[in-house]
Amino acid sequence: MRILLDGTQCNDLDAETVGEAIEAACARAQALGRVVIQVAVNERTLEPEELQDPQTISSAAEEVALT
């Protein structure tokens, strides 16, 4: 799974699910003093309620991008 943070690929982050990718990228953003305001999965922006949906966060994806 490709994980992007502010358009930059995070080659050292690894995830099996969308939820794992979001968690890893959010931790990276926090360590850099950044705040995540948008999550896109396969180029589709997730709505806030989708971030809490077990089916969404347990799914796989080609790309998860956070900004």
Z-matrix of the N, CA and C atoms (Angstrom, degrees):
N
C 1 1.441
C 2 1.527 1 107.90
N 3 1.306 2 115.70 1 132.97
C 4 1.465 3 120.65 2 177.33
C 5 1.536 4 107.93 3 -86.86
N 6 1.332 5 116.15 4 128.69
C 7 1.466 6 121.87 5 -179.97
C 8 1.527 7 107.60 6 -117.31
N 9 1.336 8 115.70 7 124.68
C 10 1.454 9 121.34 8 -179.63
C 11 1.522 10 110.41 9 -117.64
N 12 1.318 11 116.04 10 139.82
C 13 1.456 12 122.46 11 173.87
C 14 1.516 13 106.86 12 -125.87
N 15 1.317 14 116.47 13 116.70
C 16 1.467 15 122.51 14 -176.84
C 17 1.527 16 111.67 15 51.90
N 18 1.336 17 115.84 16 40.97
C 19 1.452 18 121.40 17 176.04
C 20 1.519 19 115.84 18 82.15
N 21 1.322 20 117.11 19 -3.03
C 22 1.465 21 121.29 20 -179.82
C 23 1.524 22 109.39 21 -104.85
N 24 1.326 23 116.02 22 128.02
C 25 1.454 24 119.89 23 -179.83
C 26 1.528 25 110.44 24 -70.31
N 27 1.311 26 115.90 25 133.73
C 28 1.462 27 122.97 26 179.12
C 29 1.527 28 107.75 27 -98.40
N 30 1.312 29 116.89 28 83.76
C 31 1.464 30 121.98 29 -175.33
C 32 1.521 31 113.56 30 -63.46
N 33 1.324 32 117.28 31 -24.05
C 34 1.463 33 120.07 32 -177.14
C 35 1.527 34 113.02 33 -89.84
N 36 1.328 35 117.90 34 -2.81
C 37 1.463 36 120.95 35 177.18
C 38 1.519 37 108.77 36 -95.15
N 39 1.327 38 115.57 37 140.05
C 40 1.455 39 121.06 38 -178.96
C 41 1.520 40 108.52 39 -130.38
N 42 1.334 41 116.14 40 139.01
C 43 1.463 42 119.83 41 179.52
C 44 1.523 43 109.30 42 -151.80
N 45 1.310 44 115.25 43 147.40
C 46 1.470 45 121.95 44 176.49
C 47 1.519 46 111.00 45 -98.81
N 48 1.354 47 116.19 46 -27.27
C 49 1.461 48 120.61 47 -177.26
C 50 1.524 49 110.32 48 -126.66
N 51 1.318 50 115.02 49 164.71
C 52 1.465 51 120.66 50 176.86
C 53 1.526 52 109.73 51 -59.60
N 54 1.313 53 117.19 52 -42.57
C 55 1.465 54 120.76 53 179.86
C 56 1.517 55 112.91 54 -60.83
N 57 1.335 56 117.08 55 -42.35
C 58 1.462 57 120.81 56 177.71
C 59 1.521 58 110.82 57 -64.37
N 60 1.325 59 116.92 58 -38.99
C 61 1.463 60 121.09 59 179.25
C 62 1.527 61 110.90 60 -65.52
N 63 1.317 62 116.30 61 -43.00
C 64 1.468 63 120.48 62 178.87
C 65 1.521 64 109.88 63 -63.54
N 66 1.315 65 116.41 64 -45.54
C 67 1.465 66 120.72 65 -179.58
C 68 1.536 67 111.12 66 -60.08
N 69 1.327 68 117.06 67 -46.46
C 70 1.463 69 121.07 68 -178.95
C 71 1.523 70 111.52 69 -64.82
N 72 1.328 71 116.53 70 -44.11
C 73 1.469 72 119.79 71 -178.83
C 74 1.526 73 111.56 72 -69.62
N 75 1.324 74 117.28 73 -35.74
C 76 1.472 75 119.97 74 176.81
C 77 1.530 76 111.00 75 -65.32
N 78 1.322 77 116.58 76 -39.73
C 79 1.469 78 119.72 77 177.23
C 80 1.525 79 110.10 78 -62.44
N 81 1.334 80 116.75 79 -42.06
C 82 1.464 81 120.81 80 177.91
C 83 1.533 82 110.64 81 -63.30
N 84 1.324 83 116.47 82 -44.57
C 85 1.463 84 120.50 83 179.46
C 86 1.526 85 110.40 84 -60.40
N 87 1.320 86 116.69 85 -44.74
C 88 1.463 87 120.67 86 179.91
C 89 1.524 88 110.84 87 -62.21
N 90 1.324 89 117.08 88 -41.82
C 91 1.469 90 120.69 89 179.34
C 92 1.525 91 111.43 90 -62.86
N 93 1.332 92 116.14 91 -27.43
C 94 1.464 93 120.89 92 179.07
C 95 1.528 94 112.43 93 -91.79
N 96 1.334 95 116.64 94 2.75
C 97 1.452 96 120.93 95 179.98
C 98 1.519 97 113.38 96 76.47
N 99 1.320 98 116.65 97 24.62
C 100 1.460 99 121.59 98 -178.67
C 101 1.523 100 110.45 99 -107.66
N 102 1.317 101 115.17 100 161.13
C 103 1.458 102 121.94 101 177.99
C 104 1.526 103 107.62 102 -119.93
N 105 1.319 104 117.14 103 132.20
C 106 1.460 105 122.01 104 178.17
C 107 1.519 106 108.62 105 -84.22
N 108 1.328 107 116.67 106 128.98
C 109 1.464 108 120.19 107 179.53
C 110 1.527 109 112.74 108 -118.79
N 111 1.344 110 116.48 109 -11.64
C 112 1.461 111 119.43 110 -178.72
C 113 1.520 112 110.24 111 -148.37
N 114 1.325 113 115.29 112 140.01
C 115 1.465 114 121.73 113 175.59
C 116 1.528 115 107.53 114 -126.15
N 117 1.330 116 115.06 115 127.95
C 118 1.468 117 120.24 116 176.69
C 119 1.520 118 108.69 117 -122.40
N 120 1.312 119 115.04 118 137.60
C 121 1.465 120 121.67 119 177.38
C 122 1.523 121 107.18 120 -118.48
N 123 1.323 122 114.90 121 121.65
C 124 1.462 123 120.35 122 -177.14
C 125 1.531 124 111.41 123 50.68
N 126 1.334 125 114.81 124 44.69
C 127 1.469 126 124.67 125 176.26
C 128 1.527 127 114.29 126 69.62
N 129 1.333 128 117.79 127 16.28
C 130 1.460 129 121.59 128 175.90
C 131 1.518 130 108.99 129 -118.06
N 132 1.332 131 115.76 130 121.25
C 133 1.465 132 121.05 131 -179.50
C 134 1.519 133 109.91 132 -67.46
N 135 1.332 134 115.13 133 130.63
C 136 1.464 135 120.66 134 177.98
C 137 1.521 136 110.16 135 -81.85
N 138 1.314 137 115.16 136 143.25
C 139 1.462 138 121.87 137 173.36
C 140 1.531 139 107.51 138 -80.97
N 141 1.326 140 118.12 139 154.66
C 142 1.471 141 120.74 140 -178.03
C 143 1.536 142 113.63 141 -52.92
N 144 1.324 143 117.67 142 -40.00
C 145 1.472 144 119.19 143 -178.80
C 146 1.530 145 111.87 144 -68.45
N 147 1.327 146 117.92 145 -25.87
C 148 1.462 147 120.67 146 178.00
C 149 1.526 148 111.40 147 -69.00
N 150 1.323 149 117.03 148 -26.15
C 151 1.456 150 120.73 149 179.31
C 152 1.526 151 112.16 150 -68.77
N 153 1.322 152 116.63 151 -16.27
C 154 1.463 153 121.14 152 178.48
C 155 1.525 154 112.50 153 -107.98
N 156 1.322 155 116.69 154 1.74
C 157 1.454 156 121.87 155 -179.01
C 158 1.527 157 109.96 156 -82.63
N 159 1.340 158 118.06 157 117.63
C 160 1.470 159 120.57 158 -178.12
C 161 1.537 160 113.88 159 -55.97
N 162 1.305 161 116.87 160 -36.02
C 163 1.463 162 119.86 161 180.00
C 164 1.532 163 110.69 162 -66.36
N 165 1.322 164 117.42 163 -39.90
C 166 1.462 165 121.59 164 179.83
C 167 1.520 166 110.84 165 -67.43
N 168 1.328 167 117.11 166 -50.08
C 169 1.463 168 118.84 167 -174.20
C 170 1.523 169 113.56 168 -74.56
N 171 1.334 170 117.03 169 -17.88
C 172 1.464 171 118.76 170 178.66
C 173 1.534 172 112.54 171 -94.10
N 174 1.324 173 116.02 172 -0.87
C 175 1.462 174 119.32 173 -178.19
C 176 1.529 175 111.46 174 -83.01
N 177 1.323 176 115.21 175 165.91
C 178 1.464 177 121.85 176 175.37
C 179 1.525 178 108.50 177 -97.57
N 180 1.326 179 116.16 178 163.39
C 181 1.464 180 121.13 179 179.54
C 182 1.521 181 109.40 180 -154.61
N 183 1.305 182 115.13 181 161.17
C 184 1.468 183 120.64 182 173.54
C 185 1.523 184 109.88 183 -75.94
N 186 1.370 185 115.12 184 -40.56
C 187 1.459 186 120.04 185 -174.97
C 188 1.526 187 111.27 186 -146.19
N 189 1.318 188 114.58 187 138.45
C 190 1.460 189 121.84 188 172.04
C 191 1.521 190 106.34 189 -125.48
N 192 1.340 191 116.24 190 121.70
C 193 1.463 192 120.89 191 -177.13
C 194 1.519 193 109.72 192 -121.86
N 195 1.331 194 115.40 193 129.83
C 196 1.457 195 121.38 194 178.62
C 197 1.518 196 109.47 195 -117.47
N 198 1.325 197 115.99 196 139.51
C 199 1.470 198 121.00 197 174.92
C 200 1.506 199 109.00 198 -131.85
